[in-house]
Amino acid sequence: MEWLWLLAFVLMLLGFAGLLLPMLPGVPLLFGGFLLAAWIDDFSRVGTVAMIIIGVLALLAWIIDIVASLMTTKYVGASRQAMIGTIVGALVGMLAGVPGLILGTVAGAVIGEMMASPDAGHATRVGVAAGLGFALALAAKLVFALLMVGVFVYAYFY
């Protein structure tokens, strides 16, 4: 049974890493770790109500992650090329860690928008919006992840 606790802990750690790295599904991994930990104890410490609350928080974090990025870039009128550039820039930038991820997102959006339209001012606005969307989504995911941890810890120990 100890290996299951280790697996739950590893899932939680991977979940927190995934909040920063787009190649890992952070919130689902975190939720999976909590669910496994609750299941190990037959939901005696962390019951169904607590797990439903954690699940709703996870769902909200996932929705906000998607919506924040799309809304900020669409708000400034980003083109399809800018959206693709944002994704490509994020994938390339993640090789340099979190700063590279943010800068890659911004650079990809700017390059993509410049390919669609040579208006440098608009491309800059799209790049800033892409970076802002990424930062807002990251902040929201961190807040929701900490709320998930808080609910789990409260349910487990109280």
N, C-alpha and C positions, 0 to 999 in steps of 0.2 A: 504494500500500500504506500510505502514511502516514495516509490518511484512515480506514483501518480501525483503526489504533492510536488515532486521535483518538476514533473511535466507541467503542472498548473503554473508553477512559478516561472518556468521558462516561457510559457505562452504569454504570461503577463509582461515579462521583460521584453519579449519580441513585440508585444503590443505597444509598449511605450517607445521602442525603437521605431516602430512603424508609424508613429505619429509624426516623425520627422522625415522618414524615408518613404517615398511613394511606392517603392517596390514591395513593401510589406503592408498588408492590410491591418493597420494598427488597431483600430477600434474593434473589429471582429476578433482579432487574436486576444485582445485584452478581455473581451466579453467571454471568449472561449475558456480562458484561464480561470475567470471567476466562476463560470458555470461548472467546470471540472472540479474546482475546489469545493463548491457547494454540494455537488453530487457525491464527492468522496465521503462527506459527513451525512449523507442521506438527507440533505436539506434541513438538518436539525438545527444548525446554527444560522445559516443563511437560507431563509425560507423562500417560498415561491413569490411572495409579495416583494421581497427585496430583489429577487432575480428579475421580476417583471419591471421594477423601477430601473434596475441596471440596464435591462434590455431596451427600455424606452429611451434612456439616456444615450445608449449606443446608437440607436436608430437616428435620434436627433443629431448626434455628432456626425454621422455618415451623411445625412441629408444636408446639413450646413456645409460640410466639406465640399460637396458637389455644387451647391447653389451659390456659395460665396464666390468661388472662382468664376463661374459663369456670369453671375450678375455684374461683377465689377468690370469684366472685359466687355460684356454686351452693353453695359451702361454707357461706355464711351464710344460705342459703335465699331467694335473690332470686327475685322473681316474673318473669313474662314481660314485664310492663310495665317493670320495672327493666332487663331486658336490652335492650329496645328503647330505653329512655331513655339507656342507656349509649352505644349506637351513635349516636343522634341528638345527644347531648351532645358526643361526640367529633367528629362532623362539624361542628357549629356552633363548637366550641371551637378547631378547627384554624385558624380564621381569625385567631386571636390567637397563633399559634405554639405552641410546646411547653407553656408554662404554661397557655395556654387549652385546649389539648388535654387535659391532665390534669384541670384544673378542670371542663371541660365534661363529661368522662367521669364524674366524681364527681357533679356537679350533675344530670346526666341520670339517673343511677342513683337518686339520692335522690328526684327528682321522680317518676320512674316508679314507684318503690316506694311513695311517698306516695299515688299514684293507686290502687294496688292495695290498700293497707292504711294507715290513718291512724296507725299506730304510728311515731312519730318516731324512737324509739330504734333500731328495726329498720331503718328507712330510712337512718339514719346509718351503721349497721354495713354495710349494702349499699353505700353510697357509698364508705366507706373501703375496702371489699374491692375495689370496681371500680378505685379509684385504685391500690391496692396491686398488683392484677393487671396493670394497665397498666405500672406501674413495673417489676415483675418481668419482664414480657415484654420490655420495652425493654432492660433490663439483659442479659437472656439473648441477645437478638438482637445487641446490641453485642459481647458476648463471642464469640459464634459468628462474627460478621462479622470480628472481629480474628483469630480462629483461621484463617478462610478466607484472609485477607490473608497471615498468617504462612506458611501452607502454600504459597500461590502464590509469595511472594517467595523462600522457601527453595528451592522447585523451580526457579524461574527463574534464580537466581544461584548455586546450589550444585550 
